[in-house]
Every structure is written in C-alpha cells, then in structure tokens.
Amino acid sequence: MKDSKLTLPKGIFVLSLDVELCWGAIDKPAQLEKNKKYYEQARDCIDKILVLLEKYNIPATWAIVGHLFLQRCNPAKGGKHSDIPRSTYPWYSKDWFEQSPCTDDKEAPLWYGQDIVRKVINCSVHQEIASHSFAHILYGDENTKRNTVRADLTNCVCEAGKFDIELKSFVFPRNTAGYVDELNNFGFTAYRGIEPVWYRSFPKGLRKVCHMIDQLLSLCPPVSLPEYDQGLYNIPGSMLYLPMNGFRKLIPVEFRINKAKKGIRKAIENKRIFHLWFHPFNIATNQKKLLYGLEEIFMEVQSSRDNGELETKNMKGTVELLNCI
C-alpha cells in the first residue's frame, strides 16, 4: 500500500529505542564525558525495559548502532575503520573515529555491545533489531558524503548478518534524515521521521521555549499516518520520553505519562500511529521514576489493546500491516 491517503484499521502504538552508548557522542567529547555515568547504567536499564516489554507483551524496535554488534576491533592499515571513507565537518576538526578506543568489549564495554544484541534477541516477546547507523554518522548533514553512507550501511548489514538479522528499519542519528534512497538500496523498508510538532518551523531559540511549554502543559503529541518516501515508509516519531537531567528534571514524570496517554487516545480516535521513542540510557537519569512512568504508559497500551481499540506493532510489523491493506 503506497497511497498517502491510507486508512488504518485502528490506532497503533509503536515504540522505538535508540541504542548507542558512547557512539551517540562520538563527535562531542564534552557531552560523552558528562553522560558517561548514564551510559554505564544503560545495560541495567535495558534489562529492566525488556522485563516490562515481556510483562505487557510489547514488540519494540531496537535501533542499535552497528559497531555495538562487534566484540572487538583493531586498527588496520590506514587507521581505525579505514574501510569507511571520511566526511569532514567544519564544526568537528578530528577524525570521526578519534574517540573510539578500537580494543574490545572487556576494555571498553561502552563502545561494544554484543551482549545487548543477544539480550534483545532472547526476549520472549519478539523484538525487532533495527539500525541506528554503524558509527552514528549524521546522514542528514550537508557535509556527509554518499560514499561514507554506503560504507557505513555496508558495515551495518554485514555485522547484523552475522547474527542472522535482516535489517529492515532505520533510525537516523540525531534524527537528521538523509540518503533515503541509499536505505532503499540496502533493503530497508522503514525509517523513523522527525516528530511533526507544532513548533518545528520556529527559530531554534524559540523552539526550545516552545518545547518547554509543550512539556509543562502536557499538550497532546502528534499522531501520524506513515508516508511513502523513496521506497520506504516514514513512520514519524510522536513523542520523546524525556530523561530527567538538566532542565527536564523540573518536569514531573506524571506530565510525561499524561502526555503519552493523550497521544494513545488520539491515535485510537483518529486511527493513527502514536510513536514513542527514547534512548535506554535516558532512563538512568532517574531510573525509579522513569521506569514507573514507562510502566504506567504500557498499562494504558495494554488496556486499550485488550479493549480492541489499539494494536501494538514495531516498525517492521507496521510495514507488514501496511502492505496488507
């Protein structure tokens, strides 16, 4: 089904998680150091999230940075991951892999994650493993070259294949979309587009103010229909489940719960998709409160599903549903 006017049989709840550990800040040394304490707790958060997904029978999409599929890597002739042509950026003077230790999971567990991949695979409720690029390269940045993207995707597909995983869904690093046609060439069928929030087109400074207002008022997040784009379905995000560090710690967890519940109800009423997303390490910013909030949201999903009003799908499952319509 490729008609932008498609009609869903009922509302759909989609959950996607961006698993990146240190790779998410590979080009931001100060942020990496600042968030390291949260990255170190990410595995514990993942364990507890998987328990909740099993308890509430929710199939999620885990978008995992491809390098985390490795157990070890070594500098080859030409340096670290020399098979990936470099793109250069005016705002980052170092080599993209400068911070990567290029050792193994024992010495640098925050840069490798085969154990995480296996935990997701072994979840009793089937989870989708998707791609979050191989090295958190910014596909949507104007300075990123096509040959960099192709090599990055080649590594993703290769490493996932060693686990007999066929990658079908993609989440762009920092939600900067680009080279969608290359995703199609590598067999992907869906990607997560950026949330169509009401303040998206505002100037950057004003967007931050509006974001805070939006959160404090628990305004209903957007719900969407997928859009067919260059051979893939764009399944836009609806709401980031906010961490509780920085200014966001001032926002009570109940506001996040209420906001998500509004999104779920709107998806049901309009037969649209409510797409919740976050990074597992975000939960580490206040594990007790954020896991409580996540469970409250899952309980709402379960209740709505049991009433026949809502379906729960991962991104791949959503595409399979769309292809049957």
C-alpha positions in Angstrom: 0.0 0.0 0.0 1.6 3.2 -1.1 -1.3 5.6 -1.0 -0.7 8.6 1.3 -4.5 8.6 2.0 -4.4 5.1 3.5 -6.7 4.3 6.4 -5.6 2.2 9.3 -8.0 -0.4 10.8 -7.4 1.0 14.3 -4.8 3.1 16.3 -1.3 1.7 16.6 1.3 2.1 19.3 4.9 1.9 18.1 7.9 2.0 20.5 11.5 2.5 19.2 14.6 2.7 21.3 17.9 4.2 20.1 20.8 2.1 21.5 24.1 3.9 21.0 26.1 4.1 24.3 29.2 6.3 23.7 28.7 6.3 19.9 25.9 8.9 20.4 28.5 11.5 21.4 31.5 10.4 19.3 31.8 13.9 17.9 31.1 15.6 21.2 33.8 14.8 23.8 32.4 17.0 26.5 29.0 15.5 26.2 30.4 12.0 26.2 32.2 12.7 29.5 29.1 14.3 31.0 26.9 11.4 30.1 29.3 8.6 30.8 27.7 7.8 34.2 24.4 7.2 32.4 26.0 5.1 29.6 27.4 2.9 32.4 23.9 2.2 33.7 22.4 1.6 30.3 22.7 -2.2 30.4 20.8 -2.3 33.7 18.1 -0.1 32.2 17.9 -2.3 29.1 17.4 -5.4 31.3 14.5 -3.7 33.1 12.9 -2.3 29.9 12.9 -5.9 28.5 11.2 -7.2 31.6 8.4 -4.6 31.1 8.1 -5.4 27.4 7.7 -9.1 28.3 5.2 -8.3 31.0 3.0 -6.1 28.7 3.6 -8.1 25.5 5.0 -5.2 23.6 7.1 -5.8 20.4 9.5 -2.8 20.1 12.1 -1.7 17.6 15.6 -1.5 18.9 17.7 0.7 16.6 21.3 -0.4 17.5 24.5 1.3 16.4 26.2 -1.2 14.2 29.6 -1.0 16.0 27.8 -2.4 19.1 27.5 -5.7 17.2 31.2 -6.1 17.4 33.1 -7.8 20.3 36.4 -6.3 19.3 38.1 -4.3 16.5 41.7 -3.4 15.7 43.3 -0.6 13.8 44.0 -1.8 10.2 46.3 -0.3 7.6 45.2 3.3 7.3 43.8 3.6 10.9 40.6 2.9 12.7 37.8 1.5 10.4 39.7 2.7 7.3 37.2 1.0 5.1 34.8 3.9 5.8 35.6 7.0 3.7 35.6 10.0 5.9 33.4 13.0 5.6 34.7 16.2 7.2 32.7 18.8 9.1 33.5 22.4 9.8 32.4 22.0 13.4 34.5 19.0 14.2 38.2 19.0 13.3 39.1 15.5 14.5 38.8 12.2 12.7 35.3 10.7 13.2 36.7 7.7 15.0 39.2 9.7 17.1 37.4 8.8 20.4 36.8 5.1 19.5 39.2 3.0 21.6 39.4 0.3 19.0 40.0 -2.5 21.5 37.4 -5.0 22.8 34.3 -5.3 25.0 36.3 -6.1 28.1 38.5 -3.0 27.9 35.8 -0.7 26.6 32.3 -2.0 27.2 30.7 1.3 26.4 31.8 1.0 22.7 30.8 -2.6 22.1 27.5 -4.5 22.8 27.1 -8.0 21.6 25.6 -8.9 24.9 22.9 -6.2 24.4 22.1 -7.6 20.9 21.7 -11.1 22.4 19.5 -9.9 25.2 17.1 -8.3 22.7 17.2 -11.4 20.5 16.4 -13.6 23.5 13.4 -11.5 24.7 10.4 -13.8 25.0 8.3 -11.2 23.1 9.8 -10.9 19.7 11.7 -7.6 19.3 12.9 -6.0 16.1 16.5 -5.2 15.8 17.0 -2.2 13.5 19.9 0.1 12.5 21.0 3.3 14.0 23.9 3.5 11.5 27.2 1.9 12.1 29.1 4.8 13.7 26.4 7.4 14.4 27.3 9.3 11.2 25.0 12.1 10.5 23.3 11.1 7.3 21.3 14.4 7.1 24.3 16.7 7.4 25.1 18.5 4.2 28.8 17.6 4.6 28.2 13.9 4.8 29.3 12.2 1.6 27.4 9.4 -0.2 30.4 7.1 -0.2 30.6 7.5 3.6 26.9 6.5 3.9 27.3 3.5 1.6 30.3 2.2 3.6 28.5 2.8 6.9 25.4 0.8 5.7 27.6 -1.9 4.3 29.1 -2.5 7.8 25.7 -2.4 9.4 24.3 -5.1 7.1 27.4 -7.2 7.4 27.6 -7.2 11.2 23.8 -7.8 11.6 24.1 -10.7 9.1 26.5 -12.5 11.5 23.5 -12.7 13.9 21.2 -13.8 11.1 19.4 -10.5 11.4 18.0 -8.8 8.3 17.8 -5.1 8.9 14.5 -3.5 7.8 14.1 -0.4 9.8 16.4 2.6 10.3 16.6 5.4 12.8 18.8 8.4 11.7 21.4 9.6 14.2 20.1 12.8 15.8 17.0 12.4 13.7 18.7 14.1 10.7 17.3 12.3 7.7 19.4 11.9 4.5 20.2 9.5 1.7 16.9 7.7 2.0 17.5 6.3 -1.5 20.6 4.5 -0.1 18.5 2.9 2.6 16.2 1.6 -0.1 19.3 0.2 -2.0 20.3 -1.7 1.2 16.9 -3.4 1.7 15.4 -1.1 4.4 11.7 -0.7 4.3 11.0 1.9 7.0 12.6 4.8 8.9 11.6 7.0 11.8 10.9 10.5 10.7 11.2 13.5 13.0 8.2 14.4 15.1 5.8 16.9 13.3 5.5 19.1 16.4 3.6 22.4 16.2 6.8 24.5 16.8 9.1 22.6 14.4 9.4 25.5 11.9 10.1 28.1 14.6 13.7 29.6 15.1 16.0 27.5 17.2 15.8 29.6 20.4 12.0 29.9 20.2 11.7 26.1 19.6 13.4 25.5 23.0 11.0 27.8 24.8 8.0 26.2 23.0 9.3 22.7 23.8 9.4 23.5 27.5 5.8 25.0 27.3 4.7 21.9 25.4 6.0 19.6 28.1 4.8 21.6 31.1 1.3 21.8 29.7 1.4 18.1 28.6 0.0 19.1 25.3 -1.2 16.2 23.1 1.7 14.9 20.9 1.2 14.5 17.2 -0.1 11.2 15.8 0.6 10.3 12.1 0.0 8.1 9.1 3.1 6.7 7.5 4.3 8.4 4.4 5.9 6.6 1.5 9.3 8.1 0.7 11.7 6.8 -2.0 10.8 3.2 -1.5 10.5 3.3 2.3 7.7 4.1 4.8 8.4 7.1 7.0 6.9 6.3 10.4 7.3 9.6 12.2 8.1 9.9 15.9 5.3 11.3 18.1 7.0 11.8 21.5 10.4 11.5 23.1 10.0 10.0 26.5 12.1 12.7 28.2 15.0 12.0 30.5 15.2 13.7 33.9 18.5 15.5 33.7 19.2 19.2 33.1 16.1 21.4 33.0 14.0 18.3 32.2 14.3 17.2 35.8 11.9 20.0 36.7 9.1 18.3 34.7 7.3 15.7 36.9 7.1 12.2 35.5 3.3 12.4 35.7 3.4 15.0 32.9 5.2 12.5 30.6 2.6 9.9 31.5 -0.3 12.2 30.8 1.2 13.4 27.5 1.7 9.8 26.3 -1.8 8.8 27.3 -3.2 11.7 25.3 -1.2 10.5 22.3 -2.5 7.0 22.7 -6.1 8.2 22.9 -5.7 10.5 19.9 -4.2 7.6 17.9 -7.3 5.5 18.8 -9.8 8.2 17.9 -8.1 9.1 14.6 -6.8 5.6 13.7 -3.3 6.9 13.5 0.1 5.9 14.9 1.4 7.1 18.3 5.2 6.5 18.1 7.1 6.8 21.4 10.9 6.7 21.5 13.9 7.3 23.7 17.4 6.1 24.5 17.7 3.4 27.2 20.4 5.5 28.9 17.8 8.3 29.3 16.1 6.1 31.9 19.3 6.2 34.0 18.8 9.9 34.7 16.1 8.8 37.2 15.6 5.1 36.9 12.9 4.7 39.6 10.6 7.4 38.4 11.1 6.9 34.6 10.6 3.1 34.8 7.4 3.8 36.9 6.2 6.2 34.2 7.1 3.8 31.4 5.1 1.0 33.1 2.1 3.4 33.5 2.2 4.1 29.8 2.5 0.3 29.0 -0.5 -0.4 31.2 -2.5 2.1 29.2 -1.4 0.4 26.0 -2.3 -3.0 27.4 -5.8 -1.8 28.5 -6.5 -0.2 25.1 -5.3 -3.3 23.3 -7.4 -5.6 25.4 -10.4 -3.4 24.6 -9.8 -4.0 20.9 -9.1 -0.3 20.3 -5.3 -0.4 19.7 -2.6 -2.6 18.1 1.0 -2.7 19.2 3.5 -3.0 16.4 7.2 -2.5 15.9 8.3 -0.6 12.8 8.8 -3.7 10.8 5.4 -5.0 11.9 3.8 -1.7 10.9 5.2 -2.0 7.4 3.9 -5.6 7.1 0.4 -4.4 8.2 0.5 -1.5 5.6 1.5 -4.0 2.9 -1.7 -6.0 3.6 -4.0 -3.0 3.4 
